[in-house]
């Protein structure tokens, strides 16, 4: 079984994914952000492609802070960056899928990757109000509120949230993480995910 967990930045998707992985130890957790970071640090072909399209590479290394600023200048820049990085990230995730029958994928932009959505038996979208996401991101990122709000809005412009349907289960996370985990427990019990 493959479970996909997605949601906008600051929504709590990674916390939900980690919690679900702890509840279901037979499942392997794949964190797309960690995979992307590793590839962007090590893959020379990807680094060269980023260098050709964005002025954010120095001495063969990507300046991630600079890349974040440039990428979130526009939805077009985000789309361009995704067009460069997605093939590498999707390939790495597909390699993980081949290794196990039980997988949890923590992927922010999962709704944009139909080939991975189609491999999922179950999809969870963690939904959270913009204000709550901005508050959480402010605590953990060190970015100013304007930069955070810009990134939040650009991500929403890039990717509309999925609607509740047979495959996507929408989980609201505007309260505490304890409340979020209770909702994950309910889903696990209802759909026998653990």
C-alpha positions in Angstrom: 0.0 0.0 0.0 1.2 3.5 -0.9 -0.1 6.5 1.1 0.5 10.0 -0.2 0.4 13.0 2.2 0.4 16.5 0.8 -0.4 20.0 1.8 0.8 23.6 1.5 3.9 24.7 3.3 3.3 25.2 7.0 0.1 23.1 6.9 1.5 20.2 9.0 1.9 17.5 6.3 5.3 16.4 7.4 4.2 16.2 11.0 1.2 14.1 9.9 3.5 11.9 7.7 6.0 11.3 10.5 3.2 10.5 12.9 1.6 8.0 10.5 5.0 6.4 9.9 5.4 6.0 13.7 1.9 4.4 14.0 2.6 2.1 11.1 6.2 0.9 11.4 5.9 -1.5 8.5 5.6 1.6 6.2 8.8 3.3 4.9 8.6 7.1 4.9 9.8 9.0 1.9 10.4 12.7 2.4 10.4 14.5 -1.0 12.0 17.6 0.5 15.0 15.6 1.8 15.3 13.8 -1.5 15.3 17.1 -3.4 17.9 18.7 -1.1 20.2 15.7 -1.5 19.9 15.7 -5.3 20.4 19.4 -5.4 23.6 19.1 -3.4 25.1 16.1 -5.2 23.7 15.8 -8.8 26.0 17.7 -11.2 23.6 17.5 -14.1 20.8 19.1 -12.0 23.1 21.7 -10.6 24.2 22.7 -14.1 20.6 22.9 -15.2 19.8 25.2 -12.3 22.8 27.3 -13.1 21.7 27.7 -16.7 18.3 29.0 -15.7 18.9 30.8 -12.4 21.8 32.9 -11.2 22.1 31.0 -7.9 25.1 28.6 -8.4 28.6 29.5 -7.2 31.6 27.2 -7.3 29.3 24.3 -8.3 27.0 24.7 -5.3 23.4 26.0 -5.2 22.8 28.9 -2.9 19.5 27.7 -1.5 18.5 30.9 0.2 19.0 32.8 -3.1 17.2 30.1 -5.1 14.2 30.3 -2.7 14.1 34.1 -3.2 14.3 33.8 -7.0 11.9 30.9 -7.3 9.2 32.6 -5.4 9.5 35.8 -7.4 6.8 34.4 -9.7 4.7 31.3 -10.4 6.6 31.1 -13.8 9.9 30.8 -11.9 8.4 28.1 -9.7 7.2 26.2 -12.7 10.6 26.5 -14.3 12.4 25.2 -11.2 9.9 22.3 -11.0 10.4 21.4 -14.6 14.1 21.1 -13.9 13.9 19.3 -10.5 10.8 17.1 -10.8 12.3 14.5 -13.2 15.2 13.8 -10.8 13.0 13.8 -7.7 10.3 11.6 -9.3 12.9 9.1 -10.5 14.4 8.9 -6.9 10.9 8.4 -5.4 10.1 5.7 -8.0 13.3 3.9 -7.0 12.0 3.9 -3.4 8.6 2.6 -4.5 10.3 -0.3 -6.2 11.9 -1.3 -2.9 8.9 -1.8 -0.7 5.2 -2.6 -0.7 4.4 -0.2 2.2 5.3 3.4 1.7 4.2 6.8 3.0 5.2 9.7 0.6 5.5 13.2 2.1 5.3 15.4 -1.0 4.1 19.1 -0.9 3.5 19.2 -4.6 2.0 15.8 -5.0 -1.2 17.0 -6.8 1.0 18.3 -9.6 2.6 14.8 -10.2 -0.2 12.6 -11.6 2.2 9.7 -12.2 2.9 9.5 -8.4 -0.8 10.1 -7.4 -1.8 7.2 -9.6 0.5 4.9 -7.6 -1.1 5.8 -4.3 -3.8 3.7 -2.8 -4.7 6.5 -0.5 -4.1 10.3 -0.5 -4.3 12.7 2.4 -4.4 16.5 2.0 -3.5 18.5 5.2 -5.5 21.7 5.0 -4.7 24.7 7.2 -5.7 28.4 7.1 -3.3 30.8 5.6 -2.8 32.8 8.9 -2.0 29.6 10.7 0.5 28.5 8.1 2.2 31.9 8.1 2.4 31.8 11.9 4.0 28.3 11.9 6.5 29.3 9.1 7.4 32.5 10.9 8.4 30.4 14.0 10.6 28.0 12.0 12.0 29.8 9.0 13.3 33.1 10.2 11.9 34.8 7.1 9.9 38.0 7.5 6.1 37.9 7.3 5.9 39.5 3.8 8.3 36.9 2.3 6.4 34.1 4.0 3.0 35.4 2.7 4.4 35.8 -0.8 5.7 32.1 -0.7 2.4 30.9 0.6 0.4 32.7 -2.1 2.7 31.7 -4.9 2.4 28.0 -3.8 -1.4 28.4 -3.8 -1.3 30.0 -7.2 0.9 27.2 -8.5 -1.3 24.4 -7.2 -4.9 24.5 -6.2 -5.8 22.3 -3.2 -7.5 19.0 -4.2 -11.1 18.5 -3.4 -12.5 15.7 -1.3 -13.2 12.7 -3.4 -12.8 8.9 -3.1 -9.0 9.0 -3.2 -8.2 12.4 -1.4 -9.1 12.7 2.2 -9.0 16.3 3.5 -7.8 16.8 7.0 -8.2 20.2 8.6 -5.2 21.3 10.8 -6.0 24.7 12.4 -5.7 23.6 16.0 -3.0 21.7 17.9 -0.8 18.9 16.6 -2.6 16.6 19.1 -5.8 17.4 17.3 -4.2 16.6 13.9 -2.9 13.3 15.2 -6.3 12.4 16.5 -7.7 12.9 13.0 -4.9 10.8 11.5 -5.8 8.1 14.0 -9.4 8.3 12.9 -8.4 7.9 9.2 -6.1 5.0 10.1 -8.9 3.2 12.0 -11.6 3.9 9.4 -9.5 2.8 6.5 -7.3 0.2 8.2 -4.1 2.0 7.3 -1.9 0.8 10.2 
